[in-house]
Amino acid sequence: MRTTPFHERTSALNRTHLWSHWAGYLAAVRYDHSAAVEYFATRNAVAVFDTSPLFKYRISGPDSDRFLSGVLTRDIRRCAPGSSQYTIWCDNDGYVVEDGVVLHLDEAEYLLTSAEPNLDYFSRLVGRDDVSITDISEEYGLLAVQGPHSLDALHRLSPDVASLAYFGVTTSKIAGTSVIISRTGFTGDLGYEIWIPSAGALNVWDAVMDAGADYNAIPMGLTALGMARLDAGLLLIDVDFHSSRHAWTTTFKETPDELGLGWMINPTDDRSFVGKRAITAHRQNDATRWRTIGFALDPSEYEATYNKHGLIAPKDGVYSEDTHSLYDHDFNEQPDAQYVGYATSFGFSPILKRHVGLAKVPPNHKGSLYLEIMVANKPQYVRGERLSTPFWNPDRKTGDSS
């Protein structure tokens, strides 16, 4: 197992000693005994998350713009230097390979992050374009500084961040180290991500934690990040969708429209990109098989489901990345209830005080939803309602930060 450039600090702070595997690296599951403590740092203070295990690529050269325009589903031509985009890329059949964030540093240089290795995939598509794709994953540590006071903390170190718009990018210096800062994150709140040369990672970590001390900055682990991203309705690979490269059948492949990401594709876009022809055919043939939706459970029914078995309904730390079946009625009361889909993510939102989740249902489904959960070793069914995502969307996330 490899360790990130920040491991000397994160290991000392990990009171639980719980670690997980992330792309070959050790990643803290949680630092505190309650994940809610770390979660609330993203909503009330400052949370610092080591996201270094992400794969990182530099795309550069005279044709880098043209190359990415032909590969990425979202139009990179609308991403000016000094800005970034959340984007996806698809296979020739129009199914999603992966998602990631691309940073446009200058006219001929981009940085791209992804959860899985994609160097070979992109390299095979270069063709005659004058472009270079380099894996720089080990050259940089990546630190996410998230929460309503993230700007207050970082402004002490880099005045440049005050002028950053949502998804803006700038270069700066922190603790004598040249860094790249983007106003991005995976928590659904105000936040920033810092690209730090590995040699200077510990110095920058110390500077960030010192600057955030007055705002109760604490490190955040994977569980709290999952809870926060669920609030924001953000999709997680290998949970809410799977890369088409690893799917055994088309059942495990999804189109942008099925993931709710069809907004990335402009029907009047004149460019050609990988998968465009197939995506257009899917739309013309009305071939969408399901929709990814948000839902919330009825709080009183959830409580009653546990209470009738003499149990207290769990809330703190409830976060699941497992599949839960959805029915149109309570199967225990109506044996003819029909299966209508499944939830991919589910958990209790401490800020909303409700259990929320993401699910797949048929495109034309508008009826009731009952989530199957296990209570006292028996399946129980709790009524839910469809909700638009994001569930939590504070104005500060995208608003003027100056």
Secondary structure as GFF3:
##gff-version 3
##sequence-region A 1 402
A	DSSP	alpha_helix	7	13	.	.	.	ID=ss1
A	DSSP	beta_strand	18	22	.	.	.	ID=ss2
A	DSSP	beta_strand	25	30	.	.	.	ID=ss3
A	DSSP	alpha_helix	35	44	.	.	.	ID=ss4
A	DSSP	beta_strand	47	50	.	.	.	ID=ss5
A	DSSP	beta_strand	55	60	.	.	.	ID=ss6
A	DSSP	alpha_helix	64	71	.	.	.	ID=ss7
A	DSSP	three_ten_helix	76	78	.	.	.	ID=ss8
A	DSSP	beta_strand	83	90	.	.	.	ID=ss9
A	DSSP	beta_strand	96	106	.	.	.	ID=ss10
A	DSSP	beta_strand	109	114	.	.	.	ID=ss11
A	DSSP	alpha_helix	119	123	.	.	.	ID=ss12
A	DSSP	beta_strand	132	135	.	.	.	ID=ss13
A	DSSP	beta_strand	140	146	.	.	.	ID=ss14
A	DSSP	alpha_helix	150	155	.	.	.	ID=ss15
A	DSSP	three_ten_helix	159	163	.	.	.	ID=ss16
A	DSSP	beta_strand	169	174	.	.	.	ID=ss17
A	DSSP	beta_strand	177	182	.	.	.	ID=ss18
A	DSSP	beta_strand	191	197	.	.	.	ID=ss19
A	DSSP	three_ten_helix	198	200	.	.	.	ID=ss20
A	DSSP	alpha_helix	201	211	.	.	.	ID=ss21
A	DSSP	three_ten_helix	213	215	.	.	.	ID=ss22
A	DSSP	beta_strand	218	219	.	.	.	ID=ss23
A	DSSP	alpha_helix	222	231	.	.	.	ID=ss24
A	DSSP	three_ten_helix	244	246	.	.	.	ID=ss25
A	DSSP	three_ten_helix	250	252	.	.	.	ID=ss26
A	DSSP	three_ten_helix	262	264	.	.	.	ID=ss27
A	DSSP	alpha_helix	276	284	.	.	.	ID=ss28
A	DSSP	beta_strand	291	297	.	.	.	ID=ss29
A	DSSP	alpha_helix	299	307	.	.	.	ID=ss30
A	DSSP	beta_strand	319	320	.	.	.	ID=ss31
A	DSSP	beta_strand	324	327	.	.	.	ID=ss32
A	DSSP	beta_strand	339	349	.	.	.	ID=ss33
A	DSSP	beta_strand	354	361	.	.	.	ID=ss34
A	DSSP	beta_strand	369	375	.	.	.	ID=ss35
A	DSSP	beta_strand	378	387	.	.	.	ID=ss36
A	DSSP	three_ten_helix	395	397	.	.	.	ID=ss37
###
